[in-house]
């Protein structure tokens, strides 16, 4: 869905590879969080709103590594139209 280059561009990071491992974990985390909230698998071609929700999640956890800040509400607003009743 998202690749490392897209995430680095979104976060405005240079080509330094020192955090690539962490960014790859955040890519997986954002996908899992979106799937869990939507109660559905992510489609091969995701709508832009789902992609943006994933990027916001990645940015959130990149900036708040301690995990104490709540997920921005805009994430849920972007995903609400795709949320299913059951998994």
C-alpha positions in Angstrom: 0.0 0.0 0.0 2.5 2.6 1.1 6.2 2.3 0.4 9.1 3.7 2.3 9.8 6.5 -0.2 6.3 7.8 0.1 6.5 7.8 3.9 9.9 9.6 3.9 8.5 12.2 1.5 5.4 12.7 3.7 7.6 13.1 6.8 10.0 15.3 4.9 13.0 13.0 5.7 16.2 12.9 3.7 17.7 9.8 2.3 19.3 8.8 5.6 18.6 5.1 6.1 19.0 5.1 9.9 15.3 4.9 10.6 14.1 2.8 7.7 13.5 -0.2 10.0 11.3 1.9 12.3 9.4 3.4 9.4 8.7 0.0 7.9 7.2 -1.0 11.3 5.1 2.1 11.3 3.9 1.2 7.8 2.7 -2.2 9.0 1.2 -0.7 12.1 -0.8 1.9 10.2 -2.2 -0.8 7.9 -3.2 -3.0 10.8 -4.8 -0.1 12.7 -6.8 0.9 9.6 -7.9 -2.7 9.0 -8.9 -3.1 12.6 -10.9 0.1 12.6 -12.6 -0.6 9.3 -13.1 -4.3 10.2 -12.0 -5.2 6.7 -8.9 -5.9 4.7 -7.3 -3.1 2.8 -8.0 -3.1 -0.9 -5.1 -3.4 -3.4 -5.8 0.0 -4.7 -6.7 2.1 -1.6 -8.8 5.2 -1.9 -6.8 8.4 -1.1 -8.6 8.9 2.2 -7.4 5.5 3.5 -3.8 6.3 2.3 -4.0 9.7 4.1 -5.2 8.0 7.3 -2.3 5.7 7.2 0.2 8.5 6.6 -1.3 10.5 9.5 -1.0 7.5 11.8 2.7 7.1 10.7 3.4 10.7 11.3 1.7 10.6 14.7 3.7 7.7 16.0 6.9 9.0 14.4 6.5 12.3 16.4 5.0 10.7 19.5 7.2 7.6 20.1 6.2 7.3 23.7 2.6 6.6 22.6 1.0 8.9 25.2 -0.8 11.2 22.7 -4.2 10.1 21.3 -4.6 9.2 17.7 -5.8 12.3 15.8 -9.6 12.2 15.3 -9.2 13.0 11.6 -8.0 9.4 11.1 -11.3 8.0 12.2 -13.2 10.5 10.1 -11.3 9.5 7.0 -11.9 5.8 7.7 -15.6 6.0 8.8 -17.1 5.6 5.3 -15.3 2.3 4.9 -16.1 0.8 8.3 -18.1 -2.4 8.2 -20.5 -3.7 10.8 -18.5 -6.9 11.4 -15.1 -8.3 10.5 
